[in-house]
Structure formats: C-alpha cells, structure tokens
Amino acid sequence: MRKPLAPGRLDAVAVIPARLQSTRIHEKALQDLGGAPLVVRVWERVRECEALREAWVATDSPRIADAVIEAGGEALLTSADHPSGLDRVAEAARILADPGARDSDPVIINVQGDEPFVSLGGLETLLRLFEHPEVRMATLAAPFRDPEEAENPNRVKVVLDRDGRALYFSRAPIPHGYGPLATPILHVGTYAYRRRTLLELAGMPRAPLEEAERLEQLRALWNGIPIHVAVGDYHSIGIDTPEDLSRARARWAEGRNLRP
C-alpha cells in the first residue's frame, strides 16, 4: 500500500529481489523462518522502516509472488533471465515508475531477499546520505565482530577512501597489511540508488571485475560511479549457506528479530 509522501520528504521505495533457484539452499526464498517464508520475513522487516513510501518483492517465481501477496505484501513478476539482483531491481523500478511524474527520481533501496534482520537504522542512514545531491549510490558496512570471518569468501570486504567512498569490494581479506587502517570492514549487502543511476547501471554490460568477484557493485566502480558507504553497527545475518539458515532460525526463536 502506498504511503503518502510528506512535503519535502525524500521519496524512497524498497525493492527486494528474490529468485526461486538458489545455489546452496533449495528454494531459499521459500524456506521457513518462524512460520513464514524467508522472503515474507524480509518484506515484513523492510516495511517497518517508516522512511519508505512502499516496499515490493521482485521475483521470477509466481510461487514467491503468491506467498508474499497471501501474507499481505506487494510483489511483481520480473524476467527469469536477470544475471544479478541489480538487474531485477532495475526492471522493478521501470515497472513501478509513475508515468505522471516524468521528472521523478526517487531513491530505490535494494534489500537482499535473504536479509530478514536488515538494520532499520541502516536503511534510515542510507536515505539520509541522499539528502546530499551528489550522492548517486550508497551501501552499508560494519566492523567485523569476529576477525577470523574476514577469511570467509561469503563475507564481502570493502576498502574506503578518506571521504567514505568505496575503493574496492572483494571476497578476499582486503586490505592486506598491518595497523588500524588495514583492518577489514564487512560489506552489508544493502544498496540504495537514485532511480536514474540504477537504470544507467542496468544498461551497462557486466564488468570484468564484477564477473571475477561475482559482485554486482563492482559494475558501478568500473564505470566511475562512486559508492558512498555508511559504516556502523548494521550487522545482519545474510543467509548464504544451510549453516546461516540454522543461525537465523535460532535467532528468530530467541526473539532477536527486532534488533534496530
């Protein structure tokens, strides 16, 4: 359901990309988490962010769409051929465009479909970055709680410049070296883009580094689009493996799904 936009308030919409097939977990989006499909839990969480006008699940699967709609959510079907979540979110942004607002350039927040504990404070921080007109794309990062996790290729690392913009993202433990500036920072895979920037990125070919690292955000850096990074306690549980799913279920059972 569309929320009315207060005068002077940033227009922001969340899109949650979710595909049925998953490499490590069978039909991950539909796996149970506390009595509801995982993707439904993500949508419920995102809807708690009052700064968002609306939130949609963009999926290639009628089964996922039906599950979200049955739970009272909003879903739309997108192509099954998208190579990345960025491309799926861009298609959703085109579908959701308001034909009566040709000059509209809302902020689109891309929340991964396996992030049921996404930080609400992190979403609000992302949106505040866009109060600065020069910001075209932004994402979240957090200090590692366990330094050994930096060795895990499923935990993406980011290196920043002095102004808080991303220099590079990698699955490798970067930066290499000693001292406080060589401490790896965890990338939290939630993105925000101005709509025009998102569509521009989706129209570009996949970048060589994007394919090498299997990280879609490298398409932006390859093409000279700066990514502003907000660093804080924005930890979540990204569900990439069966072990992650077990941890998420344990956290849900403990009632820790309401973390800010």
ZIRAWO-V528123 format. One record per backbone hydrogen bond with DSSP energy under -0.5 kcal/mol. CO is the residue of the C=O (numbers start at 1). NH is the residue of the N-H. Records with the same first field share a line. If there is no record, write none. Layout:
CO->NH + NH
//
This chain:
4->6
6->9
10->12
11->107
12->53 + 54
13->109
14->56
15->17 + 111
16->58
17->113
18->60
19->29
25->28
27->30
28->31
29->39
31->38
33->36
36->33
37->40 + 41
38->42
39->43
40->44
41->45
42->46
43->47
45->48
46->49
48->50
49->52
53->3
54->14
56->16 + 58
57->59 + 76
58->18
59->78
61->65
62->66
63->67
64->68
65->69
66->70
67->71
68->73
69->72
74->57
76->59
79->82
84->88
85->89
86->90
87->91
88->92
89->93
90->94
91->95
92->96
94->97
97->99
98->101
101->104
106->195
107->13 + 109
108->110 + 193
109->15 + 111
110->112 + 191
112->115
114->239
115->118
119->123
120->124
121->125
122->126
123->127
124->128
125->129
126->130
127->130
128->131
129->132
131->133
132->135
134->136
136->194
137->228
138->192
139->230
140->188
141->232
142->186
145->147
146->149
147->150
148->151
149->152
151->153
152->155
154->156
156->187
157->170
158->185
159->167 + 168
161->164
164->229
165->161
168->159
170->157
172->174
179->182
180->183
182->184
184->144
185->158
186->142 + 188
187->189
188->140 + 190
189->112
190->140
191->110
192->138
193->108
194->198
195->199
196->200
197->201
198->202
199->203
201->204
207->211
208->212
209->213
210->214 + 215
215->218
216->219
217->220 + 221
218->222
219->223
220->225
221->224
224->226
226->228
227->166
228->139
229->231
230->141
232->234
238->240
241->245
242->246
243->247
244->248
245->249
246->250
247->251
248->252
249->253
250->254
251->256
252->255
255->258
256->259
260->121
//
